[in-house]
Each structure stands twice: as structure tokens, then as C-alpha cells.
Amino acid sequence: MWWQQSLALHRENSDQAGQGSVLGNLALLDLRQGRYQQATGRLRQSLALARTTGNRGTESMALVNLGEISLRQGAYQRAAGQLQQALALARQTGDQSHEVSALTRLGEVCLRLRRYEQAADHLQHALALARDTGDREDEAEALNGLGEVLLGTGQPGQARAQYAAALTLASRIGGKYQQARACDGLARAHQAGGNSSQAHRHWQEALALYTTLGTPEADHVRAQLIAGDEDTCPEYR
């Protein structure tokens, strides 16, 4: 793997900043494929090296990804703390990309805690920043998050509009992960509206994308398809 070769080269050259950056990228691959323990170990190494070398960008990104792992593991208070640190650091350094990443994940933490108004505030701010910077991947992520807020507050029709916008944008840039999230969201929104056939179609699309990516979300979607046409909306993950 290219990243492994790059890490070995940085170690040979005693390049701590380079090691921290590469470890962060390797950890992101682990995170997406559900290898949370391995990702956490690499992120902690990346964070320590970033702080040693004063690499604020790598430091904030490591904190964002540690926050995402905590979020996925249900450790919401820990996730919030890590993401608040990342957000403060990104704002100090003027790193709007990492600010958007921290805001979207803070929005997800608030979603899990059913703090919908606070979630919407974080996600709307993230959406505005993503549009200002022209980061389409972050824009699609924020749109998916806003779809979750609307779905969680009993507005499946408006949620579908957000998910559809996210799907269009993610498809345009080839962002398969956000495409898959949008398809899953569309399925749940259609299911909440009583349209099981459309839900089934979108879940099939989500499953194909998640399976291609090798992410653990594929198991959740597969379970919805196996369950068949149910009348109630699946609980938010």
C-alpha cells in the first residue's frame, strides 16, 4: 500500500511531521472500514506527533477523526469534547475545512442525543462554510445531516429534499460514501412516508455503494432489506 510505503520512508528520514500526516490518512482508511481500535491507535500517534512538531492541521484532523470514532461507538460526551477541541483549533488557525468537519460531526452528536435545534445550528453553519469554500464533499455531508434532523423531527418530505440534494451533489463529484448516506436517508424518509417500494429501491442502491466501499454500514442496510417492507421508519443509527 502506498501509504504504508510513505510511512516507512518518513520514518527512515526521521520526519515526524510526515509520519503524523500519513498515520492520520491510514487511520481514516481504518475508520471508514470499521477498524476502530486500529484507527484509534494510529490517530493517537498522529496527534502526539502533530503536537510535538506543531502541525496544527494534522492535530485538528486527528481530533475530528477521534471524535467520529467516539461518536460511532456511542461515547457521545467524549466525542463532543474531542470535536470541540478540533473546532477551537480550526478556528484559531483559520482552517475552514477542518472547521466544517468538526461542525458536521458535532451536529451528528447532537442528533444522537435528540438535540435537534442544536444539531441544525451546527449543520447549517457547516453548510454555509462548505459553500463558501467550494468543498462539495463537505456540502453533501452537511445536507445529509440536515436530512437527518428533518427526519428525526417528523418531516420526511422535507428530509427527502435534503437527501436528494446531497445525492445529486455527491454523484456529481463521485463521493460514494455521501451518495450511500443519501440513498439510505432517502429510503428511511420514504419508509416514514409509507412508500415501501421506493424505500426498498433506495436501500438497494445504498447497499451496493456501501458494499463497494467495504464499510460496516452495509450490514445495517442489509438488515433493513431483509426485514422487508415495514410500516415504521427504522431508528436513526
Secondary structure as GFF3:
##gff-version 3
##sequence-region A 1 237
A	DSSP	alpha_helix	2	12	.	.	.	ID=ss1
A	DSSP	alpha_helix	16	32	.	.	.	ID=ss2
A	DSSP	alpha_helix	36	53	.	.	.	ID=ss3
A	DSSP	alpha_helix	56	72	.	.	.	ID=ss4
A	DSSP	alpha_helix	76	93	.	.	.	ID=ss5
A	DSSP	alpha_helix	96	112	.	.	.	ID=ss6
A	DSSP	alpha_helix	116	133	.	.	.	ID=ss7
A	DSSP	alpha_helix	136	152	.	.	.	ID=ss8
A	DSSP	alpha_helix	156	173	.	.	.	ID=ss9
A	DSSP	alpha_helix	176	192	.	.	.	ID=ss10
A	DSSP	alpha_helix	196	213	.	.	.	ID=ss11
A	DSSP	alpha_helix	217	227	.	.	.	ID=ss12
###
